Amino acid sequence: MERSSALAAQFAASDPLASVFVSASAGSGKTKLLIDRLLRLMLPRRDAASGRVVAGAAPTRILCLTYTKAAAAEMAIRLNRELGGWVTLDDARLDEALGKLGALRGPAGRAAARALFAQVLDLPGGMRIQTIHAFCQSLLRRFPLEAAISPHFRLIEQGESERSLHEATDAVLAGAVAGIDALAPLAALPGFRELIGLLRSAQARLLPAFALQGRGAELFVAALGRALELAGGDLASLRLSAVSPPDADGLRAALMVLSEKGAEGGRRIALELLDQLALPPQARDWPVWRKAWLTEKMQPKKPRTLGYEALGRKIDGLADTLGMEAERVASAHAALCGAEAVRLTGLLLAIGEPALAAHGLAKQARGAVEFDDLIARTRDLLEEPGAAWVLFKLDGGLDHVLLDEVQDTSDLQWQIAGALTADFFAGAGQHDAASPRTVFAVGDFKQSIFGFQGAAPEAFRDWRERFEQRVTGAGLLWRRPELVVSFRSTQTVLDLVDRVFADPVAADGVAEPGEPVPRHLASRAGVPGRIELWPLALPQDEGEPESEADVADGPWRAPGGNLRRITPVEQLAEALAERIATRIGTPGAEGRPITAGDMLVLVRRRTALDRLLLRALKRRGVPVVNLLRAGLLDRPAVQDLLALCDVLLLPEDDLSLACVLTSPLGGLTDAQMMELAMHRPPGRTLWEELGRRSAERPEWEAARSFIARLLGRVDFDPPQALLSEALAGLGGRARLLRRLGPEAADAIDELMAAALAWSTTHPVSLQGFVHWLRENDAETRAEPEAAGDAVRLMTVHGSKGLQASCVILADTTGLPDRSKTGLLWATHAAADTGWDADGIGQAPAELPLWLPGAAYGFPAADRLKEAVAAAELREYNRLLYVALTRAADQLLVCGWRGTDKLDPRCWYARVASAFEATPGIERRGFGLWPGEALALTDPGWPDVAEAAPRAAASVPAPLPGWLGRAPLWQAGPPPAEPALPQPLAPSRPNDVAFGPAPVAESPLALAGGGERGRDEARRRGTALHALLQYLPDLAPAMRRDAARAWLASPGLDLAGAAEGMIDEALALIDDPRLAGLFGPGSRAEQALAGRVGELVIAGQVDRLAITPELVIVADFKTGRRPPERLDQVPVAYLRQMAAYRALLRAIHPGRQVLCWLIWTAGPEAMLLPDPVLDRHAPGAGNATLD
């Protein structure tokens, strides 16, 4: 029922007459919906109103924008597969497929459907199914002058862009910027460069603030201060006010009483404050004053802390006076923090604006463009006043726009989509009602998880309303379907999802404002599922003594071994690895044995669990691939190679040399290295000691020789040559792969690519390369498609769009990281703030605020941070939705906790609440650590206890020899490539596979001598060949007239011999022996290709006929006299026909193959018996097709 309703909803959503905005829940067939929409747009259909046939849209007039390259590639592949399948379907099945799409059936519909495949293939670049960045790139290359960009611009990667920005920032910091001294200590902080990068990502949003800053720094400070509702005044006046209590005499009297009668701590504080009050306000020390009244968290101290709790109850007014001063000091501190934060923000913009400008000029000089630039420049191109020409050109070639994954679309990307479709529903931009221009968008508000990349989930709702107004305003059909039936997950998994987000707190951010989270339904009716919740792994108690004897002896007995506590994350990693290892090979939900590739482990971020789980799985022999993003410098193989580079630059660096010696490159154990290092005299370096003692042990000599060979080249070879020698020439790659495993290959290749890229733009310098690499660490990640049959470990963000039979959600107790706030944005209502009074004029609607640290907090900033935290928590909830809906059959939720209490907002707490509300939950003792495990298992789920043992797990396919073998992983030579296919041609002189070519008989013997005779013989043979090729396709009554007309052509000059040639050709065609060869359904000039034994053959036969029982093949021979006997047929011809026979027997097994030679000089037909061909058959007829 759910499946049929889901298909009906998809059919309505793919209606080519409607503009549609689809909300598609996880697993609801979004990609299929897009493919159906594309197909229905391109296919002809019958108009319901008029009954006339409406042609489909041309493929060139459709644009489909997706979020990732992988999504675009998948969609293109599936579209071409569908179109290619239509070409081969018979009429009945094709009509059925077209009927399911609501397209035109019958001869016209089938012809159009079959022609689509060729139309799409013939398009330059195929269908326009692109990422938004690819589309913007093509648009800018098409209109470079209008976009004011170099026609030959090149895209640069993030690393190159960051290096350019860092150089620009350093140049600005080295220059003279007013107030730079105050910012200099902050500029030295590790995150300052990342902050400048944050300014770059928000550059478009910062333009109004930059403009205001350009009019005067004081105007920006005043505007931001007003937006934050801060008190006016500069820092000096605020500090003076902070140490100047309004009733100094009353405060002095209260402090005198406190100094005499208060508690000891209060008397000390009172004396310090009285000393400050004795000074003029300008000489008072604000830090001393603040410390006396405020706690470390900058909150007013309580009466007990100030030492007047009891005294205040005895003396009227004392508590009020001291309490009011503490509150005043707290307010003054907040005002000072706000003013300082505003001032530092202005200085940050003073650095950021010229740095970004210099960065932009540097890119322009190099013709470089970043990915963010593609979006911004395209938006500007489409929205500038002079963009009418561009829009006119685009509007003339675009009728339908399809948008995928719109929940992750940024504001700028929405503006591009809006500009592209602005004329679709206005005036002459519209088409007739039978063929309207449409916009189609599909996404899921619940899965908007890329806020850090600019995704704007609130724009999802805003642009849906805009498109609805445009479409309905034009009187066209608009639909807003919601797809809730999942083709991925079982109902048990989906019910858990519904229960988790039935809680309004958990649903915050998942449900659209004012709407509930829709209930999910499963298409896989009757398929069992299983959900599990493990108890949290908790810290263990302190280690216990080894035995009772230890207790008896007390502290006087030395411990017999190390006592340690296993951390919760270690416990969890070991338990998960054991669970995965034992589950592989057992039956899954539908009876198929579970493989490693069916397992997906999801985490929120990189933690210690990643390394521990990878190690535990490898120790158990479970194939696993790490798909987490990591810095290149974090990879062990890269660390070893960089340590080697450090040693080559400075062999006297003992620490780096020790790292190399104990790495796979050096090959020493810790004991061997320590024996070398610990017995050297003072002042002797480890490298010197290795050189003196290397002859004592072969492993020491091998390590010394490895490094010494590279040391001799370090001043002459570029970095990639040195690394290549270390890895290939000296076997370093094999050593690294032997110890670290095959996954180290990706990191090694990334490092080599970085070295090559650096060497193309820099002089030869290993020192320069190492410095450059460490300053510009790039992130790396293996692609999910490369995982193969291995357990996948990845973040929830990386799993978007993926699925697995069994999903393990392991990192569930942490909350979003609030330690880095980045830029905050202060908004205001300009009409209520009186900007003109300060000469500001119309201020921007939002202004940036930078808080260097928690010490700069104040109430307005705290409110902004709380708003950011609330938005992050809403995305955190959506991330949980994505994680839960990756599971198809089985879901396991687990986690670990330290000493802190479990936050009720975390994933684990919310899933645990949903489990508690689930009827039929099984409870059992967990065993590995305290707590109960909860599970819900559907009837029909395989009993794991009775399943096959793990030894029955599927064995991965063996790797090809050229990849190498453990433990050395030394690559072997690649297999020899087969010979290139070459057409069979007996006259080819080098065709040694078919024996010597026969000697051609002289044309003089055929035509009576002379040059004229040779030409006439050649023309006659060619013409007879053509008659035998084309006449069988004509009706018998038309053949003679058609042949006579063709032979009378002036170019042939065969009019005198025409009748005789026609008689000869028709005699062959009408020969009863050849009735099947020239009968209906036979083919002329048929190509054949395949492999016969070890011989690759491609050829073309002159005539081929295929019947249910028989295959007849013939080859025409021109320019040869027919032999009188079979044994006079040239061997090359016999081998050629035997090869054809072998190929045809492989293509049509079980059918008899008859081979004919037809000599046009007779003409004469000769059947080649099987016994004769058997003697010349290559490979004895064992042909295999390519």
MOTAJO-V158611 format. One record per backbone hydrogen bond with DSSP energy under -1.0 kcal/mol. CO is the residue of the C=O (numbers start at 1). NH is the residue of the N-H. If there is no record, write none. Layout:
CO:NH ; CO:NH
This chain:
1:5 ; 2:6 ; 3:7 ; 4:8 ; 5:9 ; 6:10 ; 7:11 ; 8:12 ; 9:13 ; 10:14 ; 12:15 ; 15:18 ; 19:479 ; 20:441 ; 22:443 ; 23:483 ; 25:28 ; 27:487 ; 29:33 ; 30:34 ; 31:35 ; 32:36 ; 33:37 ; 34:38 ; 35:39 ; 36:40 ; 37:41 ; 38:42 ; 39:43 ; 41:57 ; 44:104 ; 45:54 ; 47:51 ; 52:47 ; 54:45 ; 58:61 ; 59:62 ; 61:399 ; 61:400 ; 63:402 ; 64:130 ; 65:404 ; 66:132 ; 68:72 ; 69:73 ; 70:74 ; 71:75 ; 72:76 ; 73:77 ; 74:78 ; 75:79 ; 76:80 ; 77:81 ; 78:82 ; 79:83 ; 80:84 ; 81:85 ; 82:86 ; 83:87 ; 90:94 ; 91:95 ; 92:96 ; 93:97 ; 94:98 ; 95:99 ; 96:100 ; 98:103 ; 99:102 ; 106:110 ; 107:111 ; 108:112 ; 109:113 ; 110:114 ; 111:115 ; 112:116 ; 115:119 ; 116:120 ; 117:121 ; 118:122 ; 123:126 ; 127:129 ; 128:64 ; 130:66 ; 131:135 ; 132:136 ; 133:137 ; 134:138 ; 135:139 ; 136:140 ; 137:141 ; 138:142 ; 139:143 ; 143:147 ; 144:149 ; 150:153 ; 154:369 ; 157:161 ; 158:162 ; 159:163 ; 160:164 ; 161:165 ; 162:166 ; 163:167 ; 164:168 ; 165:169 ; 166:170 ; 167:171 ; 168:172 ; 169:173 ; 170:174 ; 177:180 ; 180:184 ; 183:187 ; 186:189 ; 189:192 ; 191:195 ; 192:196 ; 193:197 ; 194:198 ; 195:199 ; 196:200 ; 197:201 ; 198:202 ; 200:203 ; 202:206 ; 206:210 ; 207:211 ; 208:212 ; 209:213 ; 210:214 ; 211:215 ; 216:220 ; 217:221 ; 218:222 ; 219:223 ; 220:224 ; 221:225 ; 222:226 ; 223:227 ; 224:228 ; 225:230 ; 226:229 ; 234:238 ; 235:239 ; 236:240 ; 237:241 ; 238:242 ; 239:243 ; 241:244 ; 247:251 ; 248:252 ; 249:253 ; 250:254 ; 251:255 ; 252:256 ; 253:257 ; 254:258 ; 255:259 ; 256:260 ; 257:261 ; 258:262 ; 263:267 ; 264:268 ; 265:269 ; 266:270 ; 267:271 ; 268:272 ; 269:273 ; 270:274 ; 271:275 ; 272:276 ; 273:277 ; 274:278 ; 276:279 ; 280:283 ; 285:289 ; 286:290 ; 287:291 ; 288:292 ; 289:293 ; 290:294 ; 293:301 ; 295:298 ; 299:295 ; 302:306 ; 303:308 ; 307:263 ; 308:312 ; 311:315 ; 315:318 ; 317:321 ; 318:322 ; 319:323 ; 320:324 ; 321:325 ; 322:326 ; 323:327 ; 324:328 ; 325:329 ; 326:330 ; 327:331 ; 328:332 ; 329:333 ; 330:334 ; 331:335 ; 332:336 ; 333:337 ; 334:338 ; 335:339 ; 336:340 ; 337:341 ; 338:342 ; 339:343 ; 340:344 ; 341:345 ; 342:346 ; 343:347 ; 344:348 ; 345:349 ; 346:350 ; 347:351 ; 348:352 ; 349:353 ; 351:355 ; 352:356 ; 353:357 ; 354:358 ; 355:359 ; 356:360 ; 357:361 ; 358:362 ; 359:363 ; 360:364 ; 361:365 ; 362:366 ; 363:368 ; 367:154 ; 369:156 ; 370:374 ; 371:375 ; 372:376 ; 373:377 ; 374:378 ; 375:379 ; 376:380 ; 377:381 ; 378:382 ; 379:383 ; 380:384 ; 384:387 ; 387:391 ; 388:392 ; 389:393 ; 390:394 ; 391:395 ; 392:396 ; 394:397 ; 399:438 ; 400:63 ; 401:440 ; 402:65 ; 403:442 ; 405:408 ; 406:409 ; 409:456 ; 410:414 ; 411:415 ; 412:416 ; 413:417 ; 414:418 ; 415:419 ; 416:420 ; 417:421 ; 421:424 ; 426:429 ; 427:430 ; 432:435 ; 438:401 ; 439:20 ; 440:403 ; 441:22 ; 442:406 ; 443:24 ; 444:447 ; 445:448 ; 447:449 ; 450:453 ; 450:455 ; 451:454 ; 456:459 ; 458:462 ; 459:463 ; 460:464 ; 461:465 ; 462:466 ; 463:467 ; 464:468 ; 465:469 ; 466:470 ; 467:471 ; 468:472 ; 469:473 ; 470:474 ; 471:476 ; 472:475 ; 477:19 ; 479:21 ; 481:23 ; 483:25 ; 484:521 ; 486:523 ; 490:494 ; 491:495 ; 492:496 ; 493:497 ; 494:498 ; 495:499 ; 496:500 ; 497:501 ; 503:507 ; 507:510 ; 507:511 ; 512:515 ; 521:486 ; 523:525 ; 524:527 ; 529:938 ; 530:891 ; 531:936 ; 532:893 ; 533:934 ; 537:897 ; 547:551 ; 548:552 ; 549:553 ; 550:554 ; 553:556 ; 554:557 ; 567:571 ; 568:572 ; 569:573 ; 570:574 ; 571:575 ; 572:576 ; 573:577 ; 574:578 ; 575:579 ; 576:580 ; 577:581 ; 578:582 ; 579:583 ; 580:584 ; 583:586 ; 586:594 ; 588:591 ; 592:588 ; 594:585 ; 595:598 ; 596:599 ; 598:806 ; 599:792 ; 600:808 ; 601:794 ; 602:810 ; 603:796 ; 608:612 ; 609:613 ; 610:614 ; 611:615 ; 612:616 ; 613:617 ; 614:618 ; 615:619 ; 616:620 ; 617:622 ; 618:621 ; 623:791 ; 625:793 ; 630:780 ; 631:634 ; 632:635 ; 635:639 ; 636:640 ; 637:641 ; 638:642 ; 639:643 ; 640:644 ; 641:645 ; 642:646 ; 643:647 ; 644:648 ; 645:649 ; 646:650 ; 650:653 ; 652:654 ; 653:657 ; 654:658 ; 655:659 ; 656:660 ; 657:661 ; 658:662 ; 660:666 ; 661:668 ; 663:667 ; 669:673 ; 670:674 ; 671:675 ; 672:676 ; 673:677 ; 674:678 ; 681:684 ; 685:689 ; 686:690 ; 687:691 ; 688:692 ; 689:693 ; 690:694 ; 693:696 ; 697:701 ; 698:702 ; 699:703 ; 700:704 ; 701:705 ; 702:706 ; 703:707 ; 704:708 ; 705:709 ; 707:711 ; 708:712 ; 710:713 ; 713:716 ; 713:717 ; 718:722 ; 719:723 ; 720:724 ; 721:725 ; 722:726 ; 723:727 ; 724:728 ; 724:729 ; 725:730 ; 726:732 ; 727:733 ; 731:735 ; 732:736 ; 733:737 ; 734:738 ; 735:739 ; 736:740 ; 737:741 ; 741:744 ; 742:745 ; 744:748 ; 745:749 ; 746:750 ; 747:751 ; 748:752 ; 749:753 ; 750:754 ; 751:755 ; 752:756 ; 753:757 ; 754:758 ; 755:759 ; 756:760 ; 758:761 ; 765:769 ; 766:770 ; 767:771 ; 768:772 ; 769:773 ; 770:774 ; 771:775 ; 772:776 ; 778:632 ; 780:630 ; 783:786 ; 784:787 ; 788:790 ; 791:625 ; 792:601 ; 793:627 ; 794:603 ; 795:799 ; 797:800 ; 799:802 ; 804:888 ; 805:889 ; 805:890 ; 806:600 ; 807:892 ; 808:602 ; 809:894 ; 812:908 ; 824:849 ; 826:847 ; 829:832 ; 830:833 ; 834:837 ; 835:838 ; 835:840 ; 836:839 ; 845:828 ; 847:826 ; 849:824 ; 853:856 ; 854:857 ; 858:862 ; 859:863 ; 860:864 ; 861:865 ; 862:866 ; 863:867 ; 864:868 ; 865:869 ; 866:870 ; 867:871 ; 868:872 ; 869:873 ; 870:874 ; 871:875 ; 872:876 ; 873:877 ; 874:878 ; 875:879 ; 876:880 ; 877:881 ; 878:882 ; 879:883 ; 880:884 ; 881:885 ; 883:886 ; 884:887 ; 886:804 ; 888:490 ; 889:530 ; 890:807 ; 891:532 ; 892:809 ; 893:534 ; 895:537 ; 903:906 ; 906:910 ; 907:911 ; 908:912 ; 909:913 ; 910:914 ; 911:915 ; 912:916 ; 913:917 ; 915:918 ; 922:935 ; 924:933 ; 931:926 ; 933:924 ; 934:533 ; 935:922 ; 936:531 ; 938:941 ; 943:946 ; 944:947 ; 949:952 ; 950:953 ; 960:963 ; 961:964 ; 965:969 ; 982:1098 ; 985:988 ; 988:991 ; 990:992 ; 991:994 ; 992:995 ; 1002:1005 ; 1003:1007 ; 1004:1008 ; 1010:1014 ; 1011:1015 ; 1012:1016 ; 1013:1017 ; 1014:1018 ; 1015:1019 ; 1016:1020 ; 1017:1021 ; 1018:1022 ; 1019:1023 ; 1020:1024 ; 1021:1025 ; 1022:1026 ; 1023:1027 ; 1024:1028 ; 1025:1029 ; 1026:1030 ; 1027:1031 ; 1030:1033 ; 1031:1034 ; 1035:1038 ; 1038:1042 ; 1039:1043 ; 1040:1044 ; 1041:1045 ; 1042:1046 ; 1043:1047 ; 1044:1048 ; 1046:1049 ; 1049:1052 ; 1049:1053 ; 1057:1061 ; 1058:1062 ; 1059:1063 ; 1060:1064 ; 1061:1065 ; 1062:1066 ; 1063:1067 ; 1064:1068 ; 1065:1069 ; 1066:1070 ; 1071:1074 ; 1072:1075 ; 1074:1078 ; 1079:1082 ; 1083:1104 ; 1086:1101 ; 1088:1099 ; 1090:1097 ; 1091:1184 ; 1092:1095 ; 1095:1092 ; 1097:1090 ; 1099:1088 ; 1101:1086 ; 1102:1085 ; 1103:1114 ; 1104:1083 ; 1105:1112 ; 1109:1152 ; 1110:1107 ; 1111:1154 ; 1112:1105 ; 1113:1156 ; 1114:1103 ; 1115:1158 ; 1117:1160 ; 1125:1128 ; 1126:1129 ; 1130:1134 ; 1131:1135 ; 1132:1136 ; 1133:1137 ; 1134:1138 ; 1135:1139 ; 1136:1140 ; 1137:1141 ; 1138:1142 ; 1139:1143 ; 1140:1144 ; 1141:1145 ; 1142:1146 ; 1143:1147 ; 1144:1148 ; 1148:1151 ; 1152:1111 ; 1154:1113 ; 1155:1168 ; 1156:1115 ; 1157:1166 ; 1158:1117 ; 1159:1162 ; 1159:1164 ; 1164:1159 ; 1166:1157 ; 1169:1173 ; 1170:1174 ; 1171:1175 ; 1173:1176 ; 1177:1180 ; 1178:1181 ; 1179:1182 ; 1181:1183 ; 1182:1093 ; 1184:1091
